[in-house]
């Protein structure tokens, strides 16, 4: 629970923090300019909010949100079970795999933010969160517009030339812009929105849609069409007393949706929806499901899908799509990723958290007496996030909004329900809220948030610090600097990708002894990484015994492949 003064600051702090975590990138500072900066910003926001929450009678959380506390507690417990019950590198499971960073800490941070926002008590706090969502989108829209008009000033490795946004990936920015269009349209349908604002919103929506087309990603189109359909659903629901228009519209929407699904499977008139990536995702999904079913209680380890891909992939993956040499470190389905990482406990607890949000959406939807653009925007954008998460990866900048909007929906639904309560009940609640403002605060929310943010940044900083040192080392062209950057410490945790890069770097620069040294270090760090064993196998100065061990491990990690040395 928050005092009113603490909540007012916490809402502003959260709004600023989510914008930073969504949009922050560090170009020309580290080899990963997207995920690591967002991870650090996420840590600062989460621990800052946790500090404010702890300072404001956290014991009251239980009386207000028993089910939510239990569900989040079980989710965190499932994360810890996966961490303890697997042999993957501990730094990989805590900080996440290179280029993903969706390990234990990321989900702890997201869970903290989710709970904190769900405890907000005023509609103004929730509106600030929603406006922060729009602000994050506007920053991305402005950046994408600049790229289209003048070229990209960020040094991406982008041979396709598709728009990447501040997410570094066309699929992610496409989906995010689709969520923005959905949320913004809610205000176009609202009676209280002035015409000049509606025209502005439609103009921004059109610009966003053009940018979605420039990403060449189907995700944004699906999200835009589906999300717009949801907004229209709410509009019809609140405008007509008769349920006939709503029934007709719902039947049309369901039929269209089913046809789109069949189209994605290359069947029916909507077969243009199909892309080759759909077939790839089918293989990735089957692989992730195999990981979860064969490790039902603790999964294969957080962010360890890539280590297990070759072992768990179906036979068709070697023969057709995607082929024996193509792998993935994510299933491209958030739910399956949780199942693969932590088995049934992690999947069920994650589904439980989403079920709570969905319960509040349905409950509030049933009680709506008029079109509420803030609720419709929150609900529609959250549902859009869930839909895209079925075919996408849990990227930090995008995943953040699934948790933020979910927490905001719980809080806002409670607020709307309380406003509809009898006058005496509402008055008592108001008096209780007002009484919380009398509290004499020894430590101000600003001070607590500042200390918490610093702690959170320090907790999340090691992988960014390590990557920045690696970036500087490989650009220095000095073998000594590269070796220094490969020394594992608390502030410089290593990852498999870095060892592979080091082996390749030393081998191509005629430093065979160093290549062999770090191939040995790489397989010791992560004996379940196929690629580092493959590098080891092909080193000319590896001993016959070492080559035999490397080949044995390659066969262990890729049992269906008859010729592991050629792919």
Secondary structure per residue as TSV (DSSP state, phi and psi in degrees):
chain	resnum	aa	ss	phi	psi
A	1	X	-	360.0	146.4
A	2	X	-	-114.5	144.8
A	3	X	-	-70.2	160.8
A	4	X	H	-61.7	-38.2
A	5	X	H	-66.5	-42.5
A	6	X	H	-66.7	-39.4
A	7	X	H	-65.5	-40.2
A	8	X	H	-58.2	-44.1
A	9	X	H	-72.0	-41.6
A	10	X	H	-59.4	-37.6
A	11	X	H	-65.6	-43.4
A	12	X	H	-65.9	-42.3
A	13	X	H	-61.4	-44.3
A	14	X	H	-64.7	-43.5
A	15	X	H	-60.1	-44.9
A	16	X	H	-66.8	-41.6
A	17	X	H	-64.1	-40.5
A	18	X	H	-70.7	-31.6
A	19	X	H	-64.5	-45.2
A	20	X	H	-63.2	-46.5
A	21	X	H	-65.3	-27.0
A	22	X	H	-79.6	-39.4
A	23	X	H	-105.5	-14.4
A	24	X	-	-68.4	129.7
A	25	X	-	-137.5	153.1
A	26	X	-	-120.3	89.6
A	27	X	T	-77.5	138.4
A	28	X	T	62.0	27.4
A	29	X	T	-118.9	-37.0
A	30	X	S	-140.9	167.8
A	31	X	S	-72.9	-21.9
A	32	X	-	-114.7	96.7
A	33	X	S	-80.4	-5.7
A	34	X	S	-108.9	-62.2
A	35	X	H	-71.0	-41.6
A	36	X	H	-65.5	-45.6
A	37	X	H	-61.2	-39.6
A	38	X	H	-66.0	-36.3
A	39	X	H	-62.3	-44.2
A	40	X	H	-64.8	-44.6
A	41	X	H	-62.0	-38.8
A	42	X	H	-62.3	-43.1
A	43	X	H	-62.3	-43.8
A	44	X	H	-61.3	-43.6
A	45	X	H	-64.5	-47.5
A	46	X	H	-63.9	-48.7
A	47	X	H	-72.7	-31.1
A	48	X	H	-61.8	-45.4
A	49	X	H	-65.1	-39.5
A	50	X	H	-61.0	-39.8
A	51	X	H	-61.3	-45.8
A	52	X	H	-62.5	-39.8
A	53	X	H	-65.8	-45.6
A	54	X	H	-63.4	-35.1
A	55	X	T	-75.6	-6.3
A	56	X	T	-120.7	60.7
A	57	X	T	51.2	69.3
A	58	X	T	-62.2	-20.4
A	59	X	T	-63.1	-22.7
A	60	X	H	-72.8	-16.5
A	61	X	H	-59.8	-40.2
A	62	X	H	-62.3	-43.2
A	63	X	H	-66.8	-26.9
A	64	X	H	-95.2	-31.2
A	65	X	-	-139.2	58.0
A	66	X	H	-58.3	-51.9
A	67	X	H	-61.2	-41.0
A	68	X	H	-66.1	-43.4
A	69	X	H	-62.5	-44.1
A	70	X	H	-62.5	-44.3
A	71	X	H	-64.6	-44.5
A	72	X	H	-66.1	-39.8
A	73	X	H	-61.0	-42.2
A	74	X	H	-67.7	-36.2
A	75	X	H	-62.3	-46.7
A	76	X	H	-64.8	-40.0
A	77	X	H	-60.8	-39.4
A	78	X	H	-65.5	-37.1
A	79	X	H	-61.0	-44.2
A	80	X	H	-67.7	-36.1
A	81	X	H	-61.8	-42.7
A	82	X	H	-64.2	-39.6
A	83	X	H	-64.7	-47.0
A	84	X	H	-74.9	-33.7
A	85	X	T	-88.5	8.5
A	86	X	-	-129.7	155.8
A	87	X	-	-100.3	8.9
A	88	X	S	-61.8	157.1
A	89	X	-	-52.1	131.8
A	90	X	H	-62.4	-37.9
A	91	X	H	-66.2	-33.4
A	92	X	H	-66.7	-41.1
A	93	X	H	-75.7	-28.5
A	94	X	H	-80.7	-50.0
A	95	X	H	-94.1	-18.6
A	96	X	-	96.7	161.7
A	97	X	S	-71.0	156.3
A	98	X	T	-58.5	132.7
A	99	X	T	84.2	-3.8
A	100	X	T	-122.5	-57.6
A	101	X	-	56.7	39.6
A	102	X	-	-111.5	61.4
A	103	X	S	-99.1	-160.4
A	104	X	H	-55.0	-49.2
A	105	X	H	-62.6	-40.2
A	106	X	H	-58.8	-45.4
A	107	X	H	-73.8	-30.3
A	108	X	H	-64.3	-45.1
A	109	X	H	-59.9	-46.1
A	110	X	H	-63.9	-39.4
A	111	X	H	-64.7	-40.0
A	112	X	H	-62.4	-46.8
A	113	X	H	-61.9	-42.1
A	114	X	H	-58.1	-49.6
A	115	X	H	-65.5	-45.4
A	116	X	H	-60.2	-47.1
A	117	X	H	-65.8	-36.1
A	118	X	H	-64.6	-15.6
A	119	X	T	-95.8	1.0
A	120	X	-	-63.6	144.5
A	121	X	-	-113.5	-5.9
A	122	X	-	-122.2	146.4
A	123	X	H	-65.3	-30.2
A	124	X	H	-62.0	-35.6
A	125	X	H	-64.2	-43.0
A	126	X	H	-69.0	-37.9
A	127	X	H	-63.8	-36.1
A	128	X	H	-61.5	-40.7
A	129	X	H	-62.4	-44.5
A	130	X	H	-64.1	-40.8
A	131	X	H	-66.7	-31.5
A	132	X	H	-65.8	-35.8
A	133	X	H	-61.0	-46.3
A	134	X	H	-65.0	-39.0
A	135	X	H	-64.1	-41.3
A	136	X	H	-60.7	-40.7
A	137	X	H	-67.0	-41.6
A	138	X	H	-62.7	-37.9
A	139	X	H	-63.2	-42.7
A	140	X	H	-66.7	-39.5
A	141	X	H	-62.2	-43.9
A	142	X	H	-62.6	-42.8
A	143	X	H	-63.3	-45.5
A	144	X	H	-64.4	-36.8
A	145	X	H	-63.0	-42.5
A	146	X	H	-61.3	-43.6
A	147	X	H	-60.5	-43.8
A	148	X	H	-66.5	-35.3
A	149	X	H	-85.1	-39.9
A	150	X	H	-125.9	-8.8
A	151	X	-	102.5	166.7
A	152	X	-	-92.2	128.2
A	153	X	-	-93.5	-4.1
A	154	X	S	-93.1	135.8
A	155	X	-	-81.0	61.8
A	156	X	-	-72.2	154.6
A	157	X	-	-91.1	90.8
A	158	X	-	-132.6	71.7
A	159	X	T	-65.2	-26.5
A	160	X	T	-74.5	-24.8
A	161	X	-	77.3	7.4
A	162	X	-	-72.3	153.1
A	163	X	-	-63.1	135.5
A	164	X	-	-112.0	-20.6
A	165	X	G	61.8	-163.1
A	166	X	G	-91.7	18.5
A	167	X	G	-104.7	-11.3
A	168	X	T	71.6	18.2
A	169	X	S	-156.6	132.8
A	170	X	H	-65.3	-33.7
A	171	X	H	-66.1	-40.5
A	172	X	H	-70.3	-46.1
A	173	X	H	-67.9	-34.0
A	174	X	H	-60.8	-49.1
A	175	X	H	-64.3	-40.9
A	176	X	H	-65.1	-41.7
A	177	X	H	-66.5	-34.1
A	178	X	H	-63.9	-39.0
A	179	X	H	-64.5	-39.3
A	180	X	H	-62.9	-47.2
A	181	X	H	-57.7	-42.9
A	182	X	H	-60.1	-51.8
A	183	X	H	-63.7	-39.3
A	184	X	H	-67.7	-35.6
A	185	X	H	-62.7	-27.3
A	186	X	H	-58.4	-33.3
A	187	X	H	-82.1	-20.1
A	188	X	H	-69.0	-36.3
A	189	X	S	-81.9	-11.9
A	190	X	-	-75.1	138.0
A	191	X	T	-66.5	-33.2
A	192	X	T	-80.4	-4.6
A	193	X	S	-81.9	127.8
A	194	X	-	-67.2	154.6
A	195	X	H	-63.9	-37.6
A	196	X	H	-66.1	-33.1
A	197	X	H	-70.3	-39.5
A	198	X	H	-61.5	-41.9
A	199	X	H	-64.2	-41.0
A	200	X	H	-62.0	-44.9
A	201	X	H	-61.8	-43.9
A	202	X	H	-64.2	-37.2
A	203	X	H	-63.6	-43.7
A	204	X	H	-66.8	-37.0
A	205	X	H	-64.3	-41.2
A	206	X	H	-64.7	-43.9
A	207	X	H	-61.3	-42.3
A	208	X	H	-62.5	-39.7
A	209	X	H	-66.3	-38.4
A	210	X	H	-61.7	-41.6
A	211	X	H	-67.4	-35.4
A	212	X	H	-60.1	-42.8
A	213	X	H	-61.9	-35.9
A	214	X	H	-72.3	-17.6
A	215	X	H	-76.0	-18.8
A	216	X	T	60.6	28.2
A	217	X	-	-112.7	133.9
A	218	X	H	-75.9	-20.5
A	219	X	H	-60.1	-43.8
A	220	X	H	-64.8	-36.8
A	221	X	H	-65.4	-43.9
A	222	X	H	-62.2	-46.4
A	223	X	H	-63.7	-42.6
A	224	X	H	-63.6	-48.2
A	225	X	H	-66.1	-47.6
A	226	X	H	-65.2	-42.5
A	227	X	H	-66.0	-41.4
A	228	X	H	-62.0	-37.8
A	229	X	H	-62.7	-36.6
A	230	X	H	-65.7	-43.0
A	231	X	H	-61.6	-43.2
A	232	X	H	-63.3	-37.6
A	233	X	H	-56.7	-48.8
A	234	X	H	-65.2	-35.5
A	235	X	H	-64.7	-46.4
A	236	X	H	-64.7	-40.1
A	237	X	H	-57.4	-39.2
A	238	X	H	-95.6	-7.6
A	239	X	H	-101.3	-21.1
A	240	X	-	-120.0	130.0
A	241	X	S	-71.0	-36.0
A	242	X	S	-74.1	143.4
A	243	X	S	-88.8	-3.7
A	244	X	H	-62.3	-49.2
A	245	X	H	-57.7	-38.5
A	246	X	H	-67.6	-39.1
A	247	X	H	-65.0	-43.5
A	248	X	H	-62.6	-46.2
A	249	X	H	-63.2	-42.8
A	250	X	H	-62.8	-41.7
A	251	X	H	-62.7	-44.0
A	252	X	H	-60.9	-43.9
A	253	X	H	-65.5	-42.0
A	254	X	H	-65.5	-44.5
A	255	X	H	-61.5	-44.2
A	256	X	H	-62.0	-42.7
A	257	X	H	-63.1	-43.3
A	258	X	H	-63.5	-41.3
A	259	X	H	-64.1	-36.8
A	260	X	H	-65.6	-39.4
A	261	X	H	-64.0	-45.0
A	262	X	H	-63.4	-35.6
A	263	X	H	-61.6	-38.9
A	264	X	H	-63.9	-21.9
A	265	X	T	-97.4	14.5
A	266	X	T	66.9	35.2
A	267	X	-	-130.9	141.2
A	268	X	S	86.7	-178.3
A	269	X	T	-71.2	-14.8
A	270	X	T	-97.8	29.4
A	271	X	G	-67.5	-10.3
A	272	X	G	-67.3	-16.0
A	273	X	G	-68.3	-25.6
A	274	X	-	-65.9	138.6
A	275	X	-	-135.0	157.7
A	276	X	H	-57.7	-30.0
A	277	X	H	-61.9	-22.4
A	278	X	H	-64.0	-44.4
A	279	X	H	-64.7	-39.6
A	280	X	H	-60.7	-44.3
A	281	X	H	-62.1	-36.5
A	282	X	H	-57.3	-43.1
A	283	X	H	-66.3	-44.2
A	284	X	H	-63.6	-38.0
A	285	X	H	-64.8	-47.6
A	286	X	H	-59.0	-39.0
A	287	X	H	-65.2	-45.4
A	288	X	H	-64.1	-40.0
A	289	X	H	-64.0	-38.8
A	290	X	H	-62.0	-40.7
A	291	X	H	-60.5	-44.9
A	292	X	H	-69.4	-40.7
A	293	X	H	-72.1	-31.1
A	294	X	H	-84.1	-13.4
A	295	X	T	-132.9	67.3
A	296	X	T	-70.2	-21.5
A	297	X	T	-100.0	-26.7
A	298	X	T	-138.3	4.8
A	299	X	-	64.5	-160.7
A	300	X	S	-104.1	-1.2
A	301	X	-	113.7	146.2
A	302	X	T	-63.4	129.5
A	303	X	T	56.4	34.3
A	304	X	-	-112.9	14.6
A	305	X	H	-55.9	-42.1
A	306	X	H	-62.0	-35.3
A	307	X	H	-69.0	-26.9
A	308	X	H	-103.2	-5.3
A	309	X	H	-55.7	-51.1
A	310	X	H	-63.5	-35.4
A	311	X	H	-70.3	-33.9
A	312	X	H	-101.4	-10.1
A	313	X	S	-67.5	149.0
A	314	X	-	-73.4	159.8
A	315	X	T	-57.0	-33.6
A	316	X	H	-62.0	-24.3
A	317	X	H	-64.8	-28.9
A	318	X	H	-83.0	-27.4
A	319	X	H	-91.7	-35.1
A	320	X	S	-126.7	-87.5
A	321	X	S	-116.9	124.0
A	322	X	S	-95.4	-4.5
A	323	X	-	114.2	160.7
A	324	X	T	-65.8	-28.3
A	325	X	T	-93.5	-4.4
A	326	X	-	-99.7	127.7
A	327	X	-	-129.3	175.4
A	328	X	-	-145.6	151.2
A	329	X	S	-107.8	16.1
A	330	X	S	-153.6	150.1
A	331	X	-	-81.2	-8.0
A	332	X	S	62.5	35.7
A	333	X	-	-157.8	114.9
A	334	X	H	-60.9	-40.4
A	335	X	H	-64.9	-43.5
A	336	X	H	-68.5	-35.0
A	337	X	H	-59.6	-42.9
A	338	X	H	-64.1	-42.0
A	339	X	H	-61.7	-45.2
A	340	X	H	-64.6	-41.0
A	341	X	H	-73.1	-39.1
A	342	X	H	-132.6	12.4
A	343	X	H	67.8	-160.1
A	344	X	H	-62.7	-39.0
A	345	X	H	-57.1	-45.1
A	346	X	H	-71.5	-39.6
A	347	X	H	-63.8	-48.0
A	348	X	H	-65.1	-41.4
A	349	X	H	-68.9	-35.3
A	350	X	H	-67.3	-42.0
A	351	X	H	-61.5	-37.0
A	352	X	H	-62.6	-41.9
A	353	X	H	-63.1	-42.3
A	354	X	H	-67.3	-33.6
A	355	X	H	-64.8	-36.0
A	356	X	H	-63.5	-45.6
A	357	X	H	-61.7	-44.7
A	358	X	H	-62.5	-36.7
A	359	X	H	-59.7	-45.7
A	360	X	H	-67.1	-35.8
A	361	X	H	-61.9	-48.4
A	362	X	H	-64.5	-43.5
A	363	X	H	-61.9	-43.4
A	364	X	H	-71.7	-38.2
A	365	X	H	-59.0	-41.9
A	366	X	H	-64.1	-29.3
A	367	X	H	-95.9	-1.1
A	368	X	-	-64.0	127.7
A	369	X	-	-103.7	-21.2
A	370	X	S	-148.2	165.1
A	371	X	-	-68.7	117.3
A	372	X	-	-108.2	102.7
A	373	X	H	-62.3	-32.2
A	374	X	H	-69.1	-45.9
A	375	X	H	-65.2	-44.9
A	376	X	H	-61.6	-41.7
A	377	X	H	-63.5	-45.2
A	378	X	H	-63.0	-49.0
A	379	X	H	-65.7	-45.8
A	380	X	H	-65.7	-43.3
A	381	X	H	-65.4	-39.5
A	382	X	H	-64.9	-44.0
A	383	X	H	-63.3	-39.4
A	384	X	H	-60.2	-41.7
A	385	X	H	-59.9	-45.2
A	386	X	H	-62.5	-40.1
A	387	X	H	-63.5	-47.0
A	388	X	H	-68.7	-25.6
A	389	X	H	-68.5	-16.8
A	390	X	T	-72.9	-22.7
A	391	X	S	-123.5	16.5
A	392	X	S	-137.4	-176.9
A	393	X	-	-104.1	151.4
A	394	X	-	-80.8	69.7
A	395	X	-	-75.2	137.0
A	396	X	H	-55.4	-48.7
A	397	X	H	-62.7	-30.8
A	398	X	H	-89.8	-42.9
A	399	X	H	-59.1	-35.0
A	400	X	H	-49.2	-41.1
A	401	X	H	-75.4	-24.1
A	402	X	H	-62.9	-40.9
A	403	X	H	-79.3	-40.1
A	404	X	H	-65.2	-49.2
A	405	X	H	-65.1	-34.7
A	406	X	H	-63.0	-47.7
A	407	X	H	-62.8	-40.1
A	408	X	H	-64.9	-37.1
A	409	X	H	-65.1	-41.6
A	410	X	H	-61.3	-47.8
A	411	X	H	-64.7	-46.5
A	412	X	H	-68.2	-36.1
A	413	X	H	-62.4	-42.0
A	414	X	H	-62.1	-41.3
A	415	X	H	-63.2	-45.8
A	416	X	H	-64.6	-38.6
A	417	X	H	-66.0	-40.7
A	418	X	H	-65.7	-35.8
A	419	X	H	-65.7	-28.1
A	420	X	T	-86.4	-5.9
A	421	X	S	-70.2	162.6
A	422	X	-	-54.8	151.8
A	423	X	H	-55.9	-43.7
A	424	X	H	-63.2	-40.9
A	425	X	H	-65.3	-45.0
A	426	X	H	-61.9	-37.8
A	427	X	H	-65.6	-41.6
A	428	X	H	-61.6	-40.8
A	429	X	H	-64.2	-39.7
A	430	X	H	-63.6	-40.6
A	431	X	H	-65.1	-38.9
A	432	X	H	-64.1	-41.9
A	433	X	H	-63.9	-43.4
A	434	X	H	-63.9	-35.9
A	435	X	H	-64.2	-24.8
A	436	X	G	-73.5	-11.3
A	437	X	G	-81.2	-11.4
A	438	X	G	-78.4	-16.3
A	439	X	-	-55.1	131.7
A	440	X	-	-86.2	108.9
A	441	X	-	-88.0	117.7
A	442	X	S	-74.6	-43.9
A	443	X	S	-111.6	125.5
A	444	X	-	-72.4	153.1
A	445	X	H	-57.2	-34.9
A	446	X	H	-61.9	-42.9
A	447	X	H	-67.4	-45.1
A	448	X	H	-62.4	-44.8
A	449	X	H	-63.7	-38.7
A	450	X	H	-63.8	-45.4
A	451	X	H	-65.3	-43.6
A	452	X	H	-61.9	-41.5
A	453	X	H	-61.7	-43.3
A	454	X	H	-61.1	-44.2
A	455	X	H	-63.4	-44.3
A	456	X	H	-61.6	-42.0
A	457	X	H	-63.2	-42.0
A	458	X	H	-64.7	-37.2
A	459	X	H	-64.9	-40.7
A	460	X	H	-89.2	-7.9
A	461	X	H	-72.4	-33.6
A	462	X	H	-49.2	-49.0
A	463	X	H	-64.7	-34.0
A	464	X	H	-69.4	-42.8
A	465	X	H	-60.6	-43.6
A	466	X	H	-64.1	-41.5
A	467	X	H	-69.3	-36.4
A	468	X	H	-64.1	-40.8
A	469	X	H	-65.0	-39.2
A	470	X	H	-66.3	-41.3
A	471	X	H	-58.7	-47.0
A	472	X	H	-66.3	-36.9
A	473	X	H	-66.9	-46.1
A	474	X	H	-73.2	-20.3
A	475	X	H	-87.7	-9.5
A	476	X	H	-83.2	-16.1
A	477	X	T	57.5	26.5
A	478	X	-	-112.1	122.6
A	479	X	H	-63.2	-34.2
A	480	X	H	-62.9	-44.6
A	481	X	H	-67.1	-37.1
A	482	X	H	-64.2	-42.9
A	483	X	H	-64.0	-39.0
A	484	X	H	-60.9	-41.1
A	485	X	H	-69.4	-17.1
A	486	X	T	-93.0	1.2
A	487	X	S	-80.2	116.9
A	488	X	-	-75.6	127.0
A	489	X	-	-138.0	178.2
A	490	X	S	-59.2	-40.3
A	491	X	S	-86.9	-7.1
A	492	X	S	-131.9	64.6
A	493	X	-	-64.8	143.9
A	494	X	-	-98.4	169.5
A	495	X	-	-144.9	164.1
A	496	X	H	-61.1	-38.2
A	497	X	H	-60.1	-38.8
A	498	X	H	-67.7	-40.3
A	499	X	H	-64.0	-39.9
A	500	X	H	-64.5	-41.5
A	501	X	H	-63.4	-39.0
A	502	X	H	-65.6	-45.7
A	503	X	H	-59.3	-46.0
A	504	X	H	-64.1	-40.4
A	505	X	H	-63.2	-46.7
A	506	X	H	-69.3	-39.2
A	507	X	H	-65.5	-41.2
A	508	X	H	-76.3	-15.2
A	509	X	T	-106.2	23.2
A	510	X	T	58.8	44.9
A	511	X	-	-124.4	67.6
A	512	X	H	-62.6	-35.1
A	513	X	H	-65.2	-41.0
A	514	X	H	-70.0	-36.2
A	515	X	H	-60.6	-44.7
A	516	X	H	-66.7	-40.0
A	517	X	H	-57.8	-45.0
A	518	X	H	-87.5	-15.0
A	519	X	H	-68.6	-41.1
A	520	X	H	-63.6	-43.1
A	521	X	H	-64.7	-36.5
A	522	X	H	-66.0	-43.9
A	523	X	H	-73.1	-26.2
A	524	X	H	-71.0	-40.0
A	525	X	H	-63.8	-46.1
A	526	X	-	-142.0	89.1
A	527	X	T	-69.6	-3.6
A	528	X	T	-102.8	12.7
A	529	X	-	-96.0	112.3
A	530	X	H	-61.4	-44.0
A	531	X	H	-64.6	-36.5
A	532	X	H	-71.3	-33.6
A	533	X	H	-65.9	-37.8
A	534	X	H	-65.0	-42.5
A	535	X	H	-59.7	-44.8
A	536	X	H	-56.9	-45.1
A	537	X	H	-60.6	-36.5
A	538	X	H	-91.7	1.3
A	539	X	-	-71.6	127.1
A	540	X	T	-64.3	-30.3
A	541	X	T	-94.6	6.2
A	542	X	S	-71.4	143.0
A	543	X	-	-72.3	157.7
A	544	X	H	-55.3	-37.7
A	545	X	H	-65.9	-40.1
A	546	X	H	-67.2	-39.9
A	547	X	H	-62.7	-38.5
A	548	X	H	-64.8	-41.9
A	549	X	H	-65.2	-41.3
A	550	X	H	-62.3	-44.3
A	551	X	H	-64.1	-40.2
A	552	X	H	-60.6	-42.8
A	553	X	H	-70.8	-35.3
A	554	X	H	-61.4	-40.8
A	555	X	H	-68.4	-35.0
A	556	X	H	-64.4	-39.8
A	557	X	H	-85.6	-15.4
A	558	X	S	-136.8	66.1
A	559	X	T	-67.0	-23.1
A	560	X	T	-87.4	-10.9
A	561	X	-	-89.0	116.6
A	562	X	S	-72.7	-16.7
A	563	X	-	-136.2	73.2
A	564	X	G	-65.3	-24.1
A	565	X	G	-77.5	-12.4
A	566	X	G	-102.2	-6.4
A	567	X	-	-130.1	360.0
